[in-house]
Amino acid sequence: MRKPFLAGNWKMNMDAASAVALAKGVVAEVGQVDGVDVAVCPPFVYLQSVAAALSSSNVALGAQDVFHQPNGAFTGEISCTMLKDVSCSYAIIGHSERRHIIGETDALINKKIHAAIAGGLLPIFCVGELLEERQGGKTDQVVADQVKKGLEGVCEERILAVTIAYEPVWAIGTGVNATPQQAQEVHAMIRGLIAKMYNKTIADAIRIQYGGSAKPANTAELMSQPDVDGLLIGGASLKAADFGAMIKASMK
């Protein structure tokens, strides 16, 4: 049985005071839950303050990105060692906003996944199709290609460090979410692909989150799908009560 995993991606939001207040609010809502793994991913500049607010709770800390080199002349980048130093457990890698706004390639994302695992971080590896790709019937092709390229060279011994997050790009921040059936179809395809790339045991164990306008009202139905193991939550994670409600709904 795969343990549900819900992570809040705060994106480029908050100031120092509100980040700490939100973290404390999340702890108050779900700080000691056991049946669900929970993480929050604030902006880099608030990681240390949020880490302090999460201490003595079961809520883990994640980063929104990571660089693939351990140190050096890489202005503006953050290494695995730096993230571990401020108590990060997770790192989001390959989010659609990094792919389509910043221009990250599958090759770069693959390097980051390898670096994160080697550096002791747990990658949340994002994949997903654009609206025109879904409308063109290319969802499976696009997502499968992203999975294969992103996980290239990741061995059986390391793959279960990875959580895959399926995020249809057309549903992120739009208020339009994939139906539970649409999410399930892609999650099942990804799990089948992992079985082919690795084996059925690994496919049965790996966690696949859904992301894309997930909110309290659709959490239970999304989480009822057999291959949906959690949620990567954007806007709804910025309100402790909403995030808490989604976590509690995932325990049922």
C-alpha positions in Angstrom: 0.0 0.0 0.0 1.5 3.3 -1.1 1.4 6.0 1.6 -0.3 9.2 0.3 2.1 12.2 -0.2 0.8 15.8 -0.4 3.2 18.6 -1.1 2.5 22.3 -1.2 4.3 24.4 -3.8 4.2 28.0 -2.6 5.8 29.2 -5.8 6.8 32.9 -5.8 4.5 34.0 -3.0 4.8 35.1 0.6 7.0 37.4 2.6 9.0 36.3 5.6 6.3 36.9 8.2 3.5 35.2 6.1 5.7 32.3 5.2 6.3 31.5 8.9 2.7 32.1 9.8 1.6 29.7 7.0 4.1 27.1 8.1 2.8 27.3 11.7 -0.7 27.1 10.4 0.0 23.9 8.5 1.6 22.4 11.6 -1.4 23.4 13.7 -3.7 21.7 11.1 -1.7 18.5 10.4 1.6 18.6 12.2 1.4 15.2 13.8 -0.4 13.2 11.1 1.0 9.7 10.5 -1.2 8.4 7.6 0.0 10.9 5.0 3.4 12.3 4.1 3.3 16.1 4.0 5.8 18.6 2.7 5.8 22.4 2.0 8.1 24.0 -0.6 8.5 27.7 0.1 10.8 30.1 -1.8 14.5 29.6 -1.2 14.9 32.8 0.9 12.4 31.5 3.5 13.5 27.9 3.7 15.4 28.4 7.0 12.7 30.4 8.7 10.1 27.8 7.6 12.3 25.0 8.7 12.3 26.4 12.2 8.5 26.7 12.2 8.2 23.1 11.1 10.5 21.7 13.8 9.0 19.1 16.1 6.3 18.4 13.5 5.8 15.6 10.9 5.7 18.2 8.0 8.8 18.0 5.8 10.5 20.8 4.0 11.1 20.9 0.2 12.7 23.3 -2.3 11.2 24.4 -5.5 14.3 23.6 -7.6 17.9 22.6 -7.2 21.0 22.9 -9.3 23.0 19.9 -10.6 26.5 21.0 -9.5 27.7 20.8 -5.9 29.3 24.2 -5.9 31.1 26.8 -8.0 30.6 29.8 -10.2 26.8 29.4 -10.8 25.3 32.7 -9.9 21.8 32.5 -8.5 21.8 28.7 -8.2 21.3 26.6 -5.1 23.0 23.2 -4.5 21.8 20.0 -2.8 24.3 20.6 0.0 22.9 24.0 0.7 19.4 22.7 0.7 20.3 19.8 3.0 22.1 22.3 5.3 18.7 24.1 5.9 16.8 20.9 6.6 15.3 20.2 3.1 14.2 16.7 2.4 12.6 17.2 -1.0 13.2 19.2 -4.2 10.7 19.8 -7.0 12.4 19.2 -10.3 11.1 19.8 -13.8 8.0 21.8 -12.9 6.2 23.0 -16.0 6.9 26.6 -15.1 10.6 25.8 -15.1 10.2 23.9 -18.4 8.0 26.4 -20.3 8.9 29.8 -18.7 12.5 29.3 -17.8 13.3 26.9 -20.6 14.6 23.9 -18.8 15.3 20.9 -21.0 14.8 17.2 -20.3 18.6 16.8 -20.3 19.0 19.4 -17.6 16.1 17.9 -15.5 17.8 14.5 -15.7 21.0 16.0 -14.4 19.1 17.6 -11.5 17.4 14.3 -10.6 20.7 12.5 -10.5 22.3 15.2 -8.4 19.4 15.4 -6.0 19.4 11.6 -5.3 23.2 11.6 -5.0 23.0 14.6 -2.6 20.4 13.0 -0.3 17.3 14.8 -1.5 14.1 13.2 -2.7 13.0 14.5 -6.1 9.5 15.4 -6.9 9.8 14.9 -10.7 7.1 16.8 -12.7 5.8 15.8 -16.1 2.8 16.9 -18.1 1.4 18.0 -21.4 0.4 21.3 -22.9 -3.3 22.0 -23.9 -2.5 21.6 -27.6 -0.7 18.3 -27.0 -3.8 17.0 -25.2 -6.1 18.2 -27.9 -3.8 16.6 -30.5 -4.0 13.2 -28.7 -0.4 13.3 -27.7 -0.7 13.2 -24.0 0.7 9.7 -23.5 3.5 10.3 -26.0 4.6 13.6 -24.4 4.4 12.4 -20.8 6.1 9.1 -21.6 8.9 10.9 -23.3 9.4 13.2 -20.4 9.5 10.3 -17.9 12.0 8.3 -20.0 14.4 11.2 -20.5 14.1 12.5 -17.0 14.8 9.1 -15.4 17.5 8.1 -17.9 20.3 6.4 -16.0 18.5 6.2 -12.7 19.1 2.7 -11.5 16.7 0.3 -9.7 18.4 1.0 -6.4 17.7 4.7 -6.6 14.4 5.1 -8.5 12.2 4.8 -5.4 13.7 8.0 -4.1 11.7 9.7 -6.8 8.0 10.8 -6.6 6.6 11.5 -10.0 4.1 14.3 -10.3 1.7 14.4 -13.2 0.7 18.0 -13.9 -1.3 18.7 -17.0 0.1 22.1 -17.9 -3.4 23.3 -19.1 -4.7 22.7 -15.5 -2.0 24.5 -13.5 -3.3 27.7 -12.0 -6.2 27.9 -14.4 -8.9 26.6 -12.1 -9.6 23.8 -14.6 -8.5 20.5 -13.3 -8.3 17.2 -15.1 -11.2 14.9 -14.2 -10.3 12.1 -11.8 -10.7 9.7 -14.8 -8.3 11.7 -16.9 -5.8 11.8 -14.1 -6.2 8.1 -13.5 -5.6 7.3 -17.1 -2.3 9.1 -17.2 -1.2 7.9 -13.8 -1.9 4.3 -14.9 0.1 4.8 -18.1 3.0 6.2 -16.1 2.9 3.2 -13.7 2.8 0.8 -16.7 5.8 2.6 -18.2 7.8 2.3 -14.9 7.0 -1.4 -14.9 8.6 -1.7 -18.4 11.5 0.5 -17.5 12.2 -1.2 -14.2 9.9 -4.0 -12.9 6.4 -4.4 -11.5 7.5 -4.3 -7.9 9.0 -0.9 -8.4 6.0 0.3 -10.4 3.7 -0.9 -7.6 5.8 1.0 -5.0 6.5 4.3 -6.7 4.3 7.2 -5.8 2.6 9.3 -8.5 1.1 12.6 -7.5 -1.5 14.7 -9.4 -1.1 18.4 -9.7 -3.2 21.0 -11.5 -5.9 23.1 -9.7 -6.3 20.5 -7.0 -8.4 21.9 -4.1 -10.4 20.7 -1.1 -13.6 20.1 -3.2 -11.9 17.6 -5.6 -9.3 16.0 -3.3 -11.3 12.9 -2.2 -12.4 12.0 -5.7 -8.9 12.4 -7.1 -7.4 10.4 -4.2 -9.9 7.6 -4.7 -8.3 6.8 -8.1 -6.2 3.6 -7.8 -3.0 5.1 -9.2 -3.2 8.6 -7.7 -1.0 8.5 -4.6 -1.0 12.2 -3.7 -1.2 15.8 -4.8 1.3 18.5 -5.6 -0.7 21.6 -4.6 -0.2 25.2 -5.7 -2.7 27.8 -4.8 -4.7 25.8 -2.3 -1.5 25.2 -0.3 -1.3 28.9 0.5 -4.1 28.6 3.0 -3.4 26.4 5.9 -7.1 25.4 6.4 -7.5 24.4 2.7 -4.2 22.5 2.7 -5.1 20.8 6.0 -8.5 19.8 4.7 -6.9 18.2 1.6 -4.5 16.2 3.8 -7.3 15.0 6.0 -9.4 14.0 3.0 -6.5 12.0 1.7 -6.4 9.9 4.9 -9.9 8.5 4.4 
